[in-house]
Each structure stands twice: as structure tokens, then as C-alpha cells.
Amino acid sequence: MTTPITTPFSPPSPRLTKIPVTILTGFLGAGKTTLLRHILQNAGGRRLALVINEFGDVGVDGDLLKQCEQTTCPAENILELANGCICCTVADDFIPAIEQLLSRQPQPDHIIIETSGLALPKPLVKAFDWPGIRARLTVDGVVAVVDAAAVAAGRFADDPARMAAQRADDDAIDHDNPLEEVYEDQLLCADLIVLNKADLVDEADLARVRREILDAVPRAVKILSTRHAQVNADLLLGLCAKAEDDLAARPSHHDAEEGHDHDDFDSFVIDIAPTPDAHALLGRLSALAADHDILRIKGFVEVAGKPMRLLVQGVGTRFSQQFDRPWGTGEARHSRLVIIGQKGLDQAAITAALGA
């Protein structure tokens, strides 16, 4: 486990080098935004710029990051892209966002791109090989954040009994696991793997997860075990990987495809009534996630009689809550949740269960 940096960062002046970019990837709920908040608070004097991409349009991550605004990363240096996954919208969304950040004066010392939890990082790395981008930017590193508890619980592995039952019905079944493919693609592209939430598993399970990751990644990659995504900023922002020059060493399940979409996944937003009991709400959400195999639930909720907004975060059936800030004067107190799962989510049943 690492500790916050203590040595101030000294940027080159005048700028003689390309601006480094860190691509922060990881599955839904792994802790990417928590890690990014930590980096913002321990940037050591770097002028940072952020590109935040979410699957679902509630805008939870961008809202949380703007709350911890630092002088080295003002709100105008935080750009949100909610038009689908950034890996599928490189030309339409990513390039204009980068051009906008590069027009800032002074220019950022480092850019961090937080992809959505369902994004594949390799198409994004490929974009840095485009002449107009390569001349000005370099991928300092791809950092994959992993939810140790979710991996240990088998979230990305197939259920052998279910697979056997499917093949009994059709021995020619062509099976693939979209969760596993996204998770593995994120690992295979990484220069650093942050094994987060290590405090939620025992030592034996943590060691097993590490072995599974090392077996899956065909090259030497450093793995850090952390809790609450506490990673040294100098390490995270100083990998010097030049990943755009190393694409061949980063295999993907989708290398042979012309493009990639997310037809395997559904997301939708639900507006709910103010809740009188936050703990009871979390219990209902956990049961709902189990009943419908929901991957991710997150959003902001009004608790009746409380002056502060409740942040709700769920990964599978694991939920957390905290009052993140007071409701603003004149602010509409919407209670809004984004629901993400595999294709076929019963939106009507989920909406009805929440009384929306």
C-alpha cells in the first residue's frame, strides 16, 4: 500500500516534451473515481485536466470530482462525456475534448482520462497514434482498477452449472461472456493494475486473485493492492510507458473487429420519490440487484427531512451511502439512480419495485 506524495512536482518550463496522458480504466464500481479524487487532492502542484466518461447520463462521477476542485484542476479543466462509451466515440467526442483542453492557457501538465466501466482501453490508446495527437501527447500509462472482492466472488467467471445446462439444451451453443471480455481487455492493456478493495477479502482470496491476474496478462505488469484506492500520485502519473508505441503487446478480444459496441449491456435512469429511511432504501436496492442481476446502481437521493444530498453507490449487492453535500439554494432535489446491467434488464419490473 502506498502513501500520498510529499515531494512537489516540477513541470518542465518551457514545455519541450509531449503532454503525458494517463488512461484510467476498470470495470463498473471498481473505484476509478475514488482513485481520481485521491490524485486531485495529492497532485503535488501539477496542473491537471480530466476527461470523464460515464455509461449512463446521471453524471455522478463528474459531479463528485468537481466538488473536490483544486487550484491545479479548476472546474473548467474537467470535461464530461456522456454520449456513450469513449472507446466507441473517439472521433466524435474524444478528439474535440482533447483539443478543447489543449487550448487552455496555461496548458495542463498532465491529462487523466477516466473511461466508463464498460469501455475498452485499446481503441483509445490507438487514437494517440493519429499524427495530430501523437505530435502533442503521449500515453504515460494505462491504469486498470480492479474490484478485488468482485473478482474473488466470481463476478467475471462463468457459472459452470449454468454453462453445463445451456450446453445440455444445445451442444453447439456459441458462448461468450461479455463481462469477462471487458474485464480481461482492461487488464491486457494495463501498465499498472490497482487491486482495490483489498480490505474486503481475506489474504488467501487476495493471493488467488493476484495469481489469476498474472496468469491472464502475458507481460510483466505491476500490481498494487490498495484500500480506498490510495495510490501514490508520483507512481500513477509517472509510468512513462508510451503505450501508443506498444500496441502489439496489448492484445484484445476485439482486435479482429472493425468496431465495438455495447449491445451486451443496458442502462437506464429512474427517478424515485424522496426516501424516509436511507438504510431501508439500500436494503431494497440490494435485494433488487440480486433479483435482477444488476451490475451497478449509483446516484443521488433526497432523504426526507435532511438538508444534505445522499450519494448511493452499489456494485452488485454491495452498497454504500454517504451524505456528500448540502442541497443548494433553489436546487431541484431530484432522487435519480442509474441502473446498469447485462442486456435484458426488466426496466418495467425494476421501476415498479422502486415505486417510480
N, C-alpha and C positions, 0 to 999 in steps of 0.2 A: 504494500500500500504506500502511496506517495503522499507528500505533504505539499502545501501551497508554496509557490516560489517566493523567494526573498530578494533575488537579485534583479534590479530594474533592467528592462530590455533596452538596448541601444540600437536604434534603427540606423541603417546607412544613410549618409547625407553628403552630397546629393544622391538620389537614387541611381545606382549603377546596375542594379540587378532586377530580375523579374519579381513581381509581387507574388509571394507564396500563397497558395490556397490549400486549405485543409477540407477534405470531404468527410463529413461525419455521417456514417450510415449505421444501420441497426434496425432490428425488427420492431414492430409496434410495441411501445411501452418499455423498451429496454433501458431507457434512461438518458437518451441523447440530449433532451432539453435540460435536464438536471446537470449534465456534464457541461453544457454550454453556459449555463448560469454561473457555474463554478469558474469557468475560464474567464468570463466577463469580470468577475469580482477579483480575479488574480492575474490580470493581463500584464502586469509589470510595466506599464507605460506604453504598450503597443496601441497604435490606432487600429482598431478592428472594424470590420464590416461584416455583416451577416446576411445570408440568403436563407430564408426559412421556407421549407416546402411541406405542406400538410396534406394528408389524404382525408378529405372532409373539410368543410368550409366554416367550422366554428372559430378557427383561429386561436386555439388555446395556447400553442407554443409561442407564437409571436407576441401575444398579449403578455405572457409571463416574462419573456425576455425584455420587453420594453419597460417593464416595471423595475428591473434592476439596471436601468440606464446608467452608464458610467461616462465620465468626460471623454474617455478614449473610445467610446462607442455610442455616439448620440443616436437618438431615435431615427433620424433620417438615414443613418447607415444600416438600418435593419429593414430589409425588404422581404415581404411575404409573397409567396407564390402559391395560390390555392387552386390553380387551374389544372388539376390532375397531378400525377407524379412527374417530377422533374426529369426523370430518365426518359420519358416519352415526349417531352415538350422542350427539348434542348434549344432548337432554333427559335421557337415561338416565345419562350419565356426566359430561359437561362441566359442566352446571349444578350438580349436587351437589358436584363437585370445587371449583368456584369458591366456592360457599357455605362449604365447609369452610375454604378459605384465608382468606376474609373474616372468619371467626370468630376467627382467630388474633389474639393481642394480644402485642406491637403488630402492627398490620396491615402488610402489605408495602407498600413504596414503589412497587414495580413487579412485575408478574407476566409471566412468559415462558411461552408455550405452545409446546412442540416437537411438531409434528404428526408422524404417521408419514410415511414416504416416499411412500406411495400416497394420502395424504389430499388432498382438495380444500379450499383455504382459504376459499373464498367462503361455504359454508354455516356455517362457524364465525364469520366476520365478521357474517353475518346475525343470529346469536344475540345479538349485542351491541345489536341494535335492540329486543330484548324489553324492555318497561318496567322490569321488576325488575332487569335487568342495566344498561340504559342509565343509570339514575339513579346508579349507583355506579362504573361502569367505562367506559373509552373505549379503542378500539384505537389505540394510539400509532403503530402501523405494522405492515405485513406485510413480512417479510424473507424473500426466496427465495434459498436457497443452491443454486448450480449447479455441477456437476462439469464443469469446462471440458474435461477430457480425454475424458469420456464423450460430450459433445456433439460435440466435434471428430471423434470416431471414428464418428459417425453412429448412436449408440445410440437416439436418438429419431426418426430418419428412416426412411422406408420403403426397402427394398431394391428398386430399380427392376426388376431382373431377376426377382425373386420375384413382384412385383406383376404384371409382364407375363405370367408363366407362369400365374398364377392367373386372369387375365382371359382368357387363351387357352382355358382349360378352361371358363370361364363368363363371357361378356362382360357379364352382368347382375350380377356379383358386387357386393355392397354392402360395401365395405371400410372399416374404421376401424382406427385404430392406438391402442390403449389407452395405450401408453407415451407417445406424443406428446400425447394429450389430457390426461393427468395433468400432464405436464411443462409444457404450454402454459397450463393452468389456473393452475398455481402462478405462472408468470411474469405472467399477466394480472392477478392480484390483488395483485401486489407493489408496495410503495412504495420498496423498496431491493432491488437484486439483487447478491448477493455471488458473483462469478465465481471460485470456489475452485479450488485445484489448478492455478493458472495456471503453476506451475513445471513441469508435466508436458507442456506443449505449447509449440511454438515461437511466435514473435511473429506470424507470418503466420496460423497457425491461431487464435491468440487473437483477433486482429483480426477474423477471419472470424466467429468465434462471437459476438463483440460485435455485429457488424452484423446477424447473424441474429436475435439477441435484440431489438435495436432495431426491426427490421422487423416482429417478431411482436407487440410491445407498442404499442398505439395511443396511448399518452400518455407524457409525459416521466417517465422513471424513471432514477434514478441507478444506475450500475453500478460496483462496486468490484472490481478484480482483486486476488486475495489468494493466498497460500500458507498452508497450515495454518490457514485461517480466522481470521487475525489481523485483527480489526476493532475500531476504537476504540469503547469502550462508550458514550461520550457520544453518538456518532453513532447507533449502533444503537438506543439507548434514548431517543432524543430526536427522533424524526421528526415528532411532533405531527400525524399525518395525519388523525385522527378518521375512520378508514376506514368506520365504520358509517354515516356521513353521505354516503358517496361510492360506494355500491354500484353505481350505474348506470354508473360509469366503469370497472368491473371485470368485463368480460364473461367468460362461462364456456361451455364446450362443453355444459354440463349445465343451463343456465338454464331450458330448457323442460321439464325432468324434475321429477316430483313428489319423487323421492328419488334417491339414488345408492348403488350397492353396488360391491363389488369382485369380482364374479364372473369378471372377466377375469384374476384373479391367484390363485395358490395359495401356501400356506406350510405348512411342517411342521417338526417338530423331530426331530433324530436324536441319539441317544446313541451315542457311539463309545468304543472302548477307549482307554486311555492310549497315547500315541504315543511310540515310542523316538527319533523323529527329526522335529523340527518342520519343518525345511526340506523333507523328503520329503513330509510331510503337505500342506504348501502346494502343492507340485507336483501332488499328486494332486487337490487341490481345484480348482486352476486348470484342469486337464485336464477334470475333471468339469463345471465351469462352461461350458467350451467345448462339450463333447459334448451338454449338455442345455440350453444357452442359459439358464443360471441368472442371475438378476439380482443376487442378493445372498446372501452367506453370512457369518454372523457368530456368534461365540460364544466360550466359554471351554473350554480343553483342558488336560488333565493331561499333562505331559511326564515320562515315566518317569525317576525319579531326581532330579527337580528340585523344589526346595521352593516354587517360585513358580508361579502360575497363568498360562497363556498366553492372551492375547487374540488372536483371529484375526478379521480383517476383510477381506472380499472384495467388490469391485464388478466384476461380470463376471469376467474372467480376471485382474484386478489384485488382488493380495493383499498384506497387510502383517501383521506379527506383532510382539508385544512382551509381555514378562512384566510384568503390571500390578501384581501384589501377591502376597505370600506367601499360601499356603493357611492358613486359620485353624485353630487348635487344635480338633480334633474336627469340622472341616468336611468334609462329604462331597465327595470330589474328582470331581465329575461332569465328563465331557467331553461337552459338549452344543452342538450347532450348530443354528441356524435357517436354513432354506433357503427362499428366496422367488423366484418366477418367474412367468411367464405361465401361464394355465390350461393344464392338460395335462401338467404335470411328471410324469415317471415316478418316483414315490416309491419303488417297489419296486426299480427298477434303481439309483437313486441310493443307496439304503440298502445294497444288496448291494455296490456298488462301494466303499463305505466300511467294509465288513465289520461293519456294525452289526447 
